[in-house]
């Protein structure tokens, strides 16, 4: 059977399961729409939270970043996993005890202000919209490859599916759909990794294969007996890339990006709200433990997948005659997710890094083959990066590199490069789609809830009935998806993980300080919180917009910090402004201070002490 039909069968079956669950779990009240009725078991919520958390950026893009950047991509692994620990320790138990269904709800009541609630709604919209852009891009990339269509058409198909089961089912439908999606993702991520680890390292545990020996070939016929990491370092340096295990990001930029991802994780509204679906604080802690376990399955496998795909790519394509390239390469060429230009006319694919490109000269080929000019959209020179876009019919002869591809296609291409069975490839495609759709659904719910509940119900029209509130939520879902689809087609960065990193920066600079201070400081008042949120998100958003849309140059970066990491600086600004303004404005009422003390005190113990 043709690979395309195998893909359709696996993906069709998974979609059928999602849609049946969404219909059977359709929300019948606002409580079910917002918090699934509050009765989800810790195990099920752990799976659903892991699925919500492991977006297209994790499933598709993170391993691709590891494949291209090596050590530098560890910022995603450290930031996202560390951030989830912060979230479960510092935030979730206290917010769950407070008993509000959304982050703006907590901000509005804790800071006793409609203005604070409105600012929180605006922050939630910016964060979720930026995040969902990346998910829509991921959906487009997968559907583009699956159906052989353009990414824009893939984005539209994915957006329609998300609206169907998220808009109808609410949190109740999303929760049980995400349980199924996690199961698909876990199998889709680990099974190909196990197969490829056996092929390259003769070890069925990918993590051990990564730190073991490279054994591809027949050991009895003189196969290489070097460590896998030495092998990948060698093949990288031979073609002009830096060593895979070394980094080129500055220490301050690496730190800021990691810290922004970490603190942003602890402020993500769509993850926080997941812990309101269980019945009490004890269930929250159990659910968090399950979530960390389920996340670890994917995150501990990603570095191995990235490294394996890097080796397979170079060995399969570099210096290979185009007439002999495998079918999968031509499939990716059709959708322009991989591009080859024969610059020297030798009929072979040349894949060179910056160092090799600078050291070589070559003759310009002026044959009949179509030629293209590829440029870095955001001004960054990354060889083999999706930032380099096909834009015109001219060719850039400044270096001899002839191969361009996106980081985000590495995971999808990996099992095909390794020659794995068709059903494994199809399973991976189903997992890629599940990853993007699960997070997009969660984000969409937070967006619609923020608008219908926190903005319409709590501020503009307090007299809204439950039925009217759900109507506004579904209208908001449609509008949000339409905007997200547009930016999925025209993203701030074509690299999914980078777009998502912007959302984490916005969350770090706005919600993280406001929530943390609101839980642990009785003295913080509404004036300080509002001033802090506004200053943090305006600074961070302005920095991102300037460098991504208004032509800012890398040489203008503040202390060399890229837009991915500026959220950490915005977070510090939020803290400073909040405490400064609070010091010169009236303290909260005794009632609010008692409320803060209460949410910090587990039942049966004495009063909290404010230091």
PyMOL commands that set and color helices and strands:
alter all, ss='L'
color gray80, all
select helices_A, chain A and resi 3-24+30-38+42-53+56-98+103-110+114-147+151-201+206-210+219-221+228-238+251-265+269-276+281-317+322-324+327-334+354-359+407-417+422-460+466-489+496-520+526-549+554-556+558-560+566-583+590-599
alter helices_A, ss='H'
color red, helices_A
select strands_A, chain A and resi 213-214+226-227+338-340+373-376+388-392+403-405
alter strands_A, ss='S'
color yellow, strands_A
deselect
rebuild
show_as cartoon
